[in-house]
Amino acid sequence: MAGPALAPRRATGGVISVWVAAALTGLAIGLFVPAEWRAAWLVVGMGGCLTLAFVVQLAYGRSQGYIQRVGISVLGALLVMGIISLGFGLASIVVR
């Protein structure tokens, strides 16, 4: 018989782990992918972050706030990857 959790785990670790994965993915794409292919690979990386957000929050095991946690994870990953890609875009303009 499963009883209610008296002190459930905090969900912030799962959310932040997706943001860290997005930062690492964005940096890897910016460093290793040619400039003309970066936009396409950033979309693939964002899809991977979306999948990771679903997996992490499903592994968390609580249904309360699931959509909110996934939404915060994905929105944060989008912002992190956007800021990193903006940095690489500005760097490519300056280096030319």
N, CA, C and O atoms as a Tinker XYZ file with bonds, in Angstrom:
   384  protein
     1  N      0.840000   -1.168000    0.000000    73     2
     2  CA     0.000000    0.000000    0.000000    64     1     3
     3  C      0.890000    1.236000    0.000000    63     2     4     5
     4  O      1.790000    1.366000    0.829000    81     3
     5  N      0.636000    2.115000   -0.911000    73     3     6
     6  CA     1.443000    3.331000   -1.027000    64     5     7
     7  C      0.725000    4.478000   -0.332000    63     6     8     9
     8  O     -0.428000    4.786000   -0.636000    81     7
     9  N      1.417000    5.093000    0.591000    73     7    10
    10  CA     0.855000    6.236000    1.286000    64     9    11
    11  C      1.355000    7.536000    0.687000    63    10    12    13
    12  O      2.291000    7.536000   -0.112000    81    11
    13  N      0.739000    8.637000    1.065000    73    11    14
    14  CA     1.190000    9.923000    0.539000    64    13    15
    15  C      2.578000   10.274000    1.073000    63    14    16    17
    16  O      2.929000    9.947000    2.207000    81    15
    17  N      3.326000   10.920000    0.259000    73    15    18
    18  CA     4.673000   11.332000    0.668000    64    17    19
    19  C      4.554000   12.479000    1.658000    63    18    20    21
    20  O      3.887000   13.477000    1.386000    81    19
    21  N      5.192000   12.336000    2.789000    73    19    22
    22  CA     5.104000   13.377000    3.809000    64    21    23
    23  C      5.971000   14.580000    3.451000    63    22    24    25
    24  O      5.567000   15.725000    3.651000    81    23
    25  N      7.137000   14.322000    2.935000    73    23    26
    26  CA     8.031000   15.397000    2.526000    64    25    27
    27  C      8.590000   15.053000    1.146000    63    26    28    29
    28  O      9.666000   14.465000    1.040000    81    27
    29  N      7.857000   15.421000    0.084000    73    27    30
    30  CA     8.314000   15.056000   -1.252000    64    29    31
    31  C      9.617000   15.771000   -1.609000    63    30    32    33
    32  O      9.931000   16.843000   -1.092000    81    31
    33  N     10.362000   15.134000   -2.514000    73    31    34
    34  CA    11.616000   15.729000   -2.969000    64    33    35
    35  C     11.349000   17.024000   -3.708000    63    34    36    37
    36  O     10.269000   17.229000   -4.261000    81    35
    37  N     12.343000   17.892000   -3.710000    73    35    38
    38  CA    12.212000   19.155000   -4.435000    64    37    39
    39  C     12.406000   18.911000   -5.921000    63    38    40    41
    40  O     13.246000   18.104000   -6.319000    81    39
    41  N     11.637000   19.601000   -6.733000    73    39    42
    42  CA    11.689000   19.406000   -8.183000    64    41    43
    43  C     12.698000   20.327000   -8.858000    63    42    44    45
    44  O     12.905000   20.218000  -10.066000    81    43
    45  N     13.324000   21.222000   -8.118000    73    43    46
    46  CA    14.226000   22.187000   -8.746000    64    45    47
    47  C     15.468000   21.520000   -9.324000    63    46    48    49
    48  O     16.024000   22.018000  -10.303000    81    47
    49  N     15.910000   20.431000   -8.757000    73    47    50
    50  CA    17.083000   19.740000   -9.279000    64    49    51
    51  C     16.844000   19.208000  -10.687000    63    50    52    53
    52  O     17.732000   19.284000  -11.537000    81    51
    53  N     15.664000   18.676000  -10.938000    73    51    54
    54  CA    15.328000   18.176000  -12.268000    64    53    55
    55  C     15.222000   19.282000  -13.293000    63    54    56    57
    56  O     15.638000   19.121000  -14.440000    81    55
    57  N     14.660000   20.412000  -12.877000    73    55    58
    58  CA    14.525000   21.555000  -13.779000    64    57    59
    59  C     15.901000   22.114000  -14.130000    63    58    60    61
    60  O     16.187000   22.380000  -15.297000    81    59
    61  N     16.738000   22.287000  -13.137000    73    59    62
    62  CA    18.064000   22.862000  -13.367000    64    61    63
    63  C     18.938000   21.901000  -14.161000    63    62    64    65
    64  O     19.787000   22.341000  -14.936000    81    63
    65  N     18.746000   20.600000  -13.983000    73    63    66
    66  CA    19.547000   19.650000  -14.766000    64    65    67
    67  C     19.244000   19.760000  -16.257000    63    66    68    69
    68  O     20.144000   19.579000  -17.077000    81    67
    69  N     18.010000   20.048000  -16.621000    73    67    70
    70  CA    17.671000   20.249000  -18.030000    64    69    71
    71  C     18.320000   21.532000  -18.544000    63    70    72    73
    72  O     18.781000   21.579000  -19.685000    81    71
    73  N     18.358000   22.564000  -17.716000    73    71    74
    74  CA    19.009000   23.817000  -18.125000    64    73    75
    75  C     20.506000   23.615000  -18.339000    63    74    76    77
    76  O     21.079000   24.157000  -19.284000    81    75
    77  N     21.134000   22.842000  -17.470000    73    75    78
    78  CA    22.567000   22.561000  -17.615000    64    77    79
    79  C     22.809000   21.748000  -18.884000    63    78    80    81
    80  O     23.771000   21.998000  -19.610000    81    79
    81  N     21.943000   20.782000  -19.150000    73    79    82
    82  CA    22.078000   19.992000  -20.383000    64    81    83
    83  C     21.913000   20.885000  -21.613000    63    82    84    85
    84  O     22.602000   20.692000  -22.614000    81    83
    85  N     21.007000   21.858000  -21.543000    73    83    86
    86  CA    20.821000   22.791000  -22.660000    64    85    87
    87  C     22.064000   23.654000  -22.854000    63    86    88    89
    88  O     22.458000   23.926000  -23.988000    81    87
    89  N     22.680000   24.084000  -21.763000    73    87    90
    90  CA    23.896000   24.896000  -21.875000    64    89    91
    91  C     25.034000   24.090000  -22.488000    63    90    92    93
    92  O     25.753000   24.586000  -23.355000    81    91
    93  N     25.197000   22.858000  -22.044000    73    91    94
    94  CA    26.254000   22.012000  -22.597000    64    93    95
    95  C     25.997000   21.686000  -24.069000    63    94    96    97
    96  O     26.926000   21.659000  -24.877000    81    95
    97  N     24.739000   21.441000  -24.408000    73    95    98
    98  CA    24.382000   21.171000  -25.800000    64    97    99
    99  C     24.623000   22.390000  -26.672000    63    98   100   101
   100  O     25.177000   22.271000  -27.765000    81    99
   101  N     24.214000   23.557000  -26.202000    73    99   102
   102  CA    24.422000   24.787000  -26.962000    64   101   103
   103  C     25.891000   25.095000  -27.167000    63   102   104   105
   104  O     26.292000   25.523000  -28.249000    81   103
   105  N     26.694000   24.881000  -26.141000    73   103   106
   106  CA    28.139000   25.109000  -26.278000    64   105   107
   107  C     28.770000   24.108000  -27.247000    63   106   108   109
   108  O     29.616000   24.479000  -28.062000    81   107
   109  N     28.363000   22.853000  -27.161000    73   107   110
   110  CA    28.916000   21.846000  -28.070000    64   109   111
   111  C     28.536000   22.151000  -29.517000    63   110   112   113
   112  O     29.362000   22.012000  -30.419000    81   111
   113  N     27.308000   22.559000  -29.738000    73   111   114
   114  CA    26.878000   22.902000  -31.096000    64   113   115
   115  C     27.629000   24.135000  -31.587000    63   114   116   117
   116  O     28.074000   24.172000  -32.734000    81   115
   117  N     27.771000   25.131000  -30.740000    73   115   118
   118  CA    28.469000   26.341000  -31.142000    64   117   119
   119  C     29.938000   26.122000  -31.443000    63   118   120   121
   120  O     30.506000   26.800000  -32.299000    81   119
   121  N     30.556000   25.186000  -30.749000    73   119   122
   122  CA    31.982000   24.953000  -30.941000    64   121   123
   123  C     32.291000   23.972000  -32.070000    63   122   124   125
   124  O     33.299000   24.135000  -32.756000    81   123
   125  N     31.458000   22.971000  -32.277000    73   123   126
   126  CA    31.804000   21.891000  -33.185000    64   125   127
   127  C     31.031000   21.861000  -34.498000    63   126   128   129
   128  O     31.387000   21.098000  -35.397000    81   127
   129  N     29.990000   22.663000  -34.632000    73   127   130
   130  CA    29.167000   22.648000  -35.841000    64   129   131
   131  C     29.483000   23.888000  -36.671000    63   130   132   133
   132  O     29.608000   24.979000  -36.115000    81   131
   133  N     29.615000   23.744000  -37.994000    73   131   134
   134  CA    29.849000   24.922000  -38.842000    64   133   135
   135  C     28.698000   25.931000  -38.730000    63   134   136   137
   136  O     27.560000   25.560000  -38.444000    81   135
   137  N     29.008000   27.182000  -38.956000    73   135   138
   138  CA    28.040000   28.266000  -38.738000    64   137   139
   139  C     26.769000   28.106000  -39.567000    63   138   140   141
   140  O     25.686000   28.463000  -39.103000    81   139
   141  N     26.878000   27.582000  -40.769000    73   139   142
   142  CA    25.675000   27.459000  -41.611000    64   141   143
   143  C     24.747000   26.337000  -41.161000    63   142   144   145
   144  O     23.595000   26.292000  -41.595000    81   143
   145  N     25.210000   25.434000  -40.309000    73   143   146
   146  CA    24.383000   24.332000  -39.813000    64   145   147
   147  C     23.958000   24.511000  -38.365000    63   146   148   149
   148  O     23.250000   23.658000  -37.830000    81   147
   149  N     24.361000   25.575000  -37.725000    73   147   150
   150  CA    24.061000   25.745000  -36.291000    64   149   151
   151  C     22.570000   25.828000  -36.003000    63   150   152   153
   152  O     22.097000   25.220000  -35.043000    81   151
   153  N     21.824000   26.565000  -36.808000    73   151   154
   154  CA    20.387000   26.725000  -36.537000    64   153   155
   155  C     19.668000   25.379000  -36.584000    63   154   156   157
   156  O     18.817000   25.094000  -35.742000    81   155
   157  N     20.012000   24.559000  -37.566000    73   155   158
   158  CA    19.365000   23.250000  -37.675000    64   157   159
   159  C     19.722000   22.363000  -36.481000    63   158   160   161
   160  O     18.861000   21.661000  -35.951000    81   159
   161  N     20.973000   22.394000  -36.062000    73   159   162
   162  CA    21.385000   21.561000  -34.943000    64   161   163
   163  C     20.857000   22.087000  -33.609000    63   162   164   165
   164  O     20.661000   21.307000  -32.677000    81   163
   165  N     20.626000   23.388000  -33.504000    73   163   166
   166  CA    20.029000   23.914000  -32.279000    64   165   167
   167  C     18.594000   23.418000  -32.112000    63   166   168   169
   168  O     18.145000   23.171000  -30.992000    81   167
   169  N     17.876000   23.274000  -33.224000    73   167   170
   170  CA    16.521000   22.716000  -33.159000    64   169   171
   171  C     16.573000   21.261000  -32.686000    63   170   172   173
   172  O     15.756000   20.839000  -31.868000    81   171
   173  N     17.533000   20.503000  -33.202000    73   171   174
   174  CA    17.692000   19.105000  -32.773000    64   173   175
   175  C     18.054000   19.054000  -31.283000    63   174   176   177
   176  O     17.519000   18.231000  -30.539000    81   175
   177  N     18.957000   19.931000  -30.855000    73   175   178
   178  CA    19.336000   19.986000  -29.446000    64   177   179
   179  C     18.168000   20.369000  -28.547000    63   178   180   181
   180  O     18.031000   19.841000  -27.443000    81   179
   181  N     17.324000   21.288000  -29.019000    73   179   182
   182  CA    16.156000   21.674000  -28.237000    64   181   183
   183  C     15.165000   20.520000  -28.129000    63   182   184   185
   184  O     14.525000   20.345000  -27.091000    81   183
   185  N     15.035000   19.737000  -29.189000    73   183   186
   186  CA    14.190000   18.537000  -29.123000    64   185   187
   187  C     14.714000   17.537000  -28.113000    63   186   188   189
   188  O     13.942000   16.894000  -27.402000    81   187
   189  N     16.038000   17.410000  -28.053000    73   187   190
   190  CA    16.637000   16.538000  -27.047000    64   189   191
   191  C     16.380000   17.038000  -25.634000    63   190   192   193
   192  O     16.144000   16.243000  -24.724000    81   191
   193  N     16.426000   18.350000  -25.450000    73   191   194
   194  CA    16.137000   18.915000  -24.126000    64   193   195
   195  C     14.677000   18.718000  -23.739000    63   194   196   197
   196  O     14.369000   18.489000  -22.570000    81   195
   197  N     13.784000   18.805000  -24.710000    73   195   198
   198  CA    12.368000   18.552000  -24.448000    64   197   199
   199  C     12.158000   17.109000  -23.998000    63   198   200   201
   200  O     11.445000   16.846000  -23.029000    81   199
   201  N     12.785000   16.185000  -24.712000    73   199   202
   202  CA    12.686000   14.775000  -24.334000    64   201   203
   203  C     13.288000   14.537000  -22.955000    63   202   204   205
   204  O     12.721000   13.806000  -22.143000    81   203
   205  N     14.433000   15.154000  -22.692000    73   203   206
   206  CA    15.066000   15.019000  -21.379000    64   205   207
   207  C     14.172000   15.574000  -20.271000    63   206   208   209
   208  O     14.097000   14.993000  -19.188000    81   207
   209  N     13.494000   16.692000  -20.533000    73   207   210
   210  CA    12.592000   17.261000  -19.532000    64   209   211
   211  C     11.455000   16.294000  -19.206000    63   210   212   213
   212  O     11.108000   16.113000  -18.039000    81   211
   213  N     10.877000   15.673000  -20.233000    73   211   214
   214  CA     9.826000   14.688000  -19.993000    64   213   215
   215  C     10.347000   13.519000  -19.160000    63   214   216   217
   216  O      9.700000   13.094000  -18.202000    81   215
   217  N     11.516000   13.003000  -19.528000    73   215   218
   218  CA    12.073000   11.837000  -18.837000    64   217   219
   219  C     12.392000   12.162000  -17.379000    63   218   220   221
   220  O     12.067000   11.393000  -16.475000    81   219
   221  N     13.032000   13.312000  -17.164000    73   219   222
   222  CA    13.420000   13.685000  -15.795000    64   221   223
   223  C     12.186000   13.873000  -14.921000    63   222   224   225
   224  O     12.161000   13.412000  -13.780000    81   223
   225  N     11.172000   14.539000  -15.438000    73   223   226
   226  CA     9.988000   14.792000  -14.617000    64   225   227
   227  C      9.138000   13.535000  -14.439000    63   226   228   229
   228  O      8.468000   13.387000  -13.417000    81   227
   229  N      9.155000   12.633000  -15.411000    73   227   230
   230  CA     8.474000   11.349000  -15.204000    64   229   231
   231  C      9.196000   10.512000  -14.157000    63   230   232   233
   232  O      8.561000    9.822000  -13.360000    81   231
   233  N     10.528000   10.576000  -14.162000    73   231   234
   234  CA    11.297000    9.827000  -13.169000    64   233   235
   235  C     11.109000   10.406000  -11.774000    63   234   236   237
   236  O     11.313000    9.707000  -10.782000    81   235
   237  N     10.722000   11.674000  -11.685000    73   235   238
   238  CA    10.489000   12.306000  -10.392000    64   237   239
   239  C      9.358000   11.611000   -9.651000    63   238   240   241
   240  O      9.415000   11.469000   -8.429000    81   239
   241  N      8.329000   11.174000  -10.375000    73   239   242
   242  CA     7.298000   10.336000   -9.782000    64   241   243
   243  C      6.121000   11.044000   -9.148000    63   242   244   245
   244  O      5.352000   10.401000   -8.434000    81   243
   245  N      5.943000   12.321000   -9.370000    73   243   246
   246  CA     4.768000   13.027000   -8.833000    64   245   247
   247  C      3.973000   13.622000   -9.968000    63   246   248   249
   248  O      4.533000   14.205000  -10.897000    81   247
   249  N      2.670000   13.475000   -9.890000    73   247   250
   250  CA     1.822000   14.005000  -10.947000    64   249   251
   251  C      1.433000   15.468000  -10.698000    63   250   252   253
   252  O      1.093000   16.180000  -11.642000    81   251
   253  N      1.477000   15.917000   -9.455000    73   251   254
   254  CA     1.113000   17.290000   -9.151000    64   253   255
   255  C      2.177000   18.243000   -9.712000    63   254   256   257
   256  O      3.352000   18.160000   -9.355000    81   255
   257  N      1.743000   19.141000  -10.589000    73   255   258
   258  CA     2.650000   20.139000  -11.142000    64   257   259
   259  C      3.532000   19.625000  -12.264000    63   258   260   261
   260  O      4.525000   20.264000  -12.612000    81   259
   261  N      3.185000   18.473000  -12.840000    73   259   262
   262  CA     4.021000   17.875000  -13.886000    64   261   263
   263  C      4.141000   18.810000  -15.093000    63   262   264   265
   264  O      5.246000   19.067000  -15.572000    81   263
   265  N      3.030000   19.309000  -15.573000    73   263   266
   266  CA     3.036000   20.176000  -16.760000    64   265   267
   267  C      3.800000   21.458000  -16.460000    63   266   268   269
   268  O      4.539000   21.950000  -17.312000    81   267
   269  N      3.634000   21.996000  -15.278000    73   267   270
   270  CA     4.343000   23.218000  -14.906000    64   269   271
   271  C      5.851000   22.971000  -14.842000    63   270   272   273
   272  O      6.625000   23.799000  -15.323000    81   271
   273  N      6.275000   21.876000  -14.274000    73   271   274
   274  CA     7.708000   21.568000  -14.187000    64   273   275
   275  C      8.313000   21.338000  -15.567000    63   274   276   277
   276  O      9.417000   21.807000  -15.843000    81   275
   277  N      7.607000   20.625000  -16.429000    73   275   278
   278  CA     8.108000   20.409000  -17.788000    64   277   279
   279  C      8.154000   21.728000  -18.537000    63   278   280   281
   280  O      9.113000   21.994000  -19.262000    81   279
   281  N      7.140000   22.553000  -18.375000    73   279   282
   282  CA     7.121000   23.855000  -19.049000    64   281   283
   283  C      8.258000   24.757000  -18.612000    63   282   284   285
   284  O      8.890000   25.412000  -19.442000    81   283
   285  N      8.522000   24.795000  -17.322000    73   283   286
   286  CA     9.629000   25.606000  -16.812000    64   285   287
   287  C     10.959000   25.058000  -17.307000    63   286   288   289
   288  O     11.858000   25.827000  -17.646000    81   287
   289  N     11.091000   23.742000  -17.350000    73   287   290
   290  CA    12.322000   23.127000  -17.840000    64   289   291
   291  C     12.574000   23.492000  -19.298000    63   290   292   293
   292  O     13.681000   23.884000  -19.667000    81   291
   293  N     11.542000   23.358000  -20.122000    73   291   294
   294  CA    11.700000   23.607000  -21.555000    64   293   295
   295  C     11.888000   25.099000  -21.835000    63   294   296   297
   296  O     12.711000   25.470000  -22.673000    81   295
   297  N     11.143000   25.947000  -21.152000    73   295   298
   298  CA    11.307000   27.386000  -21.362000    64   297   299
   299  C     12.691000   27.844000  -20.937000    63   298   300   301
   300  O     13.312000   28.649000  -21.630000    81   299
   301  N     13.178000   27.352000  -19.825000    73   299   302
   302  CA    14.531000   27.696000  -19.392000    64   301   303
   303  C     15.582000   27.192000  -20.361000    63   302   304   305
   304  O     16.558000   27.890000  -20.638000    81   303
   305  N     15.392000   25.971000  -20.885000    73   303   306
   306  CA    16.332000   25.432000  -21.867000    64   305   307
   307  C     16.320000   26.269000  -23.136000    63   306   308   309
   308  O     17.367000   26.501000  -23.741000    81   307
   309  N     15.141000   26.722000  -23.540000    73   307   310
   310  CA    15.037000   27.579000  -24.721000    64   309   311
   311  C     15.775000   28.894000  -24.511000    63   310   312   313
   312  O     16.478000   29.362000  -25.406000    81   311
   313  N     15.620000   29.488000  -23.342000    73   311   314
   314  CA    16.316000   30.739000  -23.050000    64   313   315
   315  C     17.825000   30.547000  -22.973000    63   314   316   317
   316  O     18.581000   31.373000  -23.485000    81   315
   317  N     18.265000   29.477000  -22.345000    73   315   318
   318  CA    19.704000   29.209000  -22.232000    64   317   319
   319  C     20.317000   28.988000  -23.603000    63   318   320   321
   320  O     21.362000   29.559000  -23.914000    81   319
   321  N     19.679000   28.165000  -24.425000    73   319   322
   322  CA    20.211000   27.912000  -25.759000    64   321   323
   323  C     20.130000   29.156000  -26.633000    63   322   324   325
   324  O     20.994000   29.368000  -27.483000    81   323
   325  N     19.109000   29.977000  -26.438000    73   323   326
   326  CA    18.999000   31.222000  -27.192000    64   325   327
   327  C     20.094000   32.207000  -26.847000    63   326   328   329
   328  O     20.650000   32.854000  -27.734000    81   327
   329  N     20.409000   32.329000  -25.580000    73   327   330
   330  CA    21.480000   33.242000  -25.164000    64   329   331
   331  C     22.835000   32.756000  -25.676000    63   330   332   333
   332  O     23.659000   33.553000  -26.125000    81   331
   333  N     23.054000   31.462000  -25.605000    73   331   334
   334  CA    24.324000   30.910000  -26.099000    64   333   335
   335  C     24.429000   31.087000  -27.611000    63   334   336   337
   336  O     25.489000   31.454000  -28.117000    81   335
   337  N     23.345000   30.830000  -28.333000    73   335   338
   338  CA    23.401000   31.004000  -29.788000    64   337   339
   339  C     23.534000   32.468000  -30.169000    63   338   340   341
   340  O     24.162000   32.784000  -31.179000    81   339
   341  N     22.961000   33.362000  -29.388000    73   339   342
   342  CA    23.155000   34.792000  -29.620000    64   341   343
   343  C     24.622000   35.165000  -29.456000    63   342   344   345
   344  O     25.166000   35.940000  -30.242000    81   343
   345  N     25.253000   34.611000  -28.437000    73   343   346
   346  CA    26.677000   34.868000  -28.234000    64   345   347
   347  C     27.526000   34.374000  -29.388000    63   346   348   349
   348  O     28.436000   35.072000  -29.836000    81   347
   349  N     27.234000   33.170000  -29.874000    73   347   350
   350  CA    27.994000   32.656000  -31.013000    64   349   351
   351  C     27.686000   33.438000  -32.286000    63   350   352   353
   352  O     28.572000   33.624000  -33.119000    81   351
   353  N     26.451000   33.898000  -32.451000    73   351   354
   354  CA    26.110000   34.708000  -33.616000    64   353   355
   355  C     26.843000   36.040000  -33.607000    63   354   356   357
   356  O     27.370000   36.467000  -34.635000    81   355
   357  N     26.881000   36.701000  -32.452000    73   355   358
   358  CA    27.619000   37.963000  -32.346000    64   357   359
   359  C     29.114000   37.751000  -32.524000    63   358   360   361
   360  O     29.799000   38.586000  -33.114000    81   359
   361  N     29.620000   36.632000  -32.012000    73   359   362
   362  CA    31.034000   36.332000  -32.180000    64   361   363
   363  C     31.377000   36.102000  -33.642000    63   362   364   365
   364  O     32.457000   36.495000  -34.084000    81   363
   365  N     30.498000   35.485000  -34.396000    73   363   366
   366  CA    30.776000   35.245000  -35.821000    64   365   367
   367  C     30.753000   36.542000  -36.613000    63   366   368   369
   368  O     31.441000   36.652000  -37.628000    81   367
   369  N     29.988000   37.513000  -36.179000    73   367   370
   370  CA    29.982000   38.817000  -36.846000    64   369   371
   371  C     31.272000   39.567000  -36.557000    63   370   372   373
   372  O     31.849000   40.185000  -37.452000    81   371
   373  N     31.719000   39.517000  -35.333000    73   371   374
   374  CA    32.916000   40.251000  -34.916000    64   373   375
   375  C     34.179000   39.645000  -35.534000    63   374   376   377
   376  O     35.085000   40.376000  -35.935000    81   375
   377  N     34.243000   38.320000  -35.613000    73   375   378
   378  CA    35.444000   37.649000  -36.099000    64   377   379
   379  C     35.655000   37.880000  -37.586000    63   378   380   381
   380  O     36.799000   37.888000  -38.042000    81   379
   381  N     34.605000   38.067000  -38.348000    73   379   382
   382  CA    34.759000   38.276000  -39.783000    64   381   383
   383  C     35.511000   39.519000  -40.001000    63   382   384
   384  O     35.762000   39.898000  -41.145000    81   383
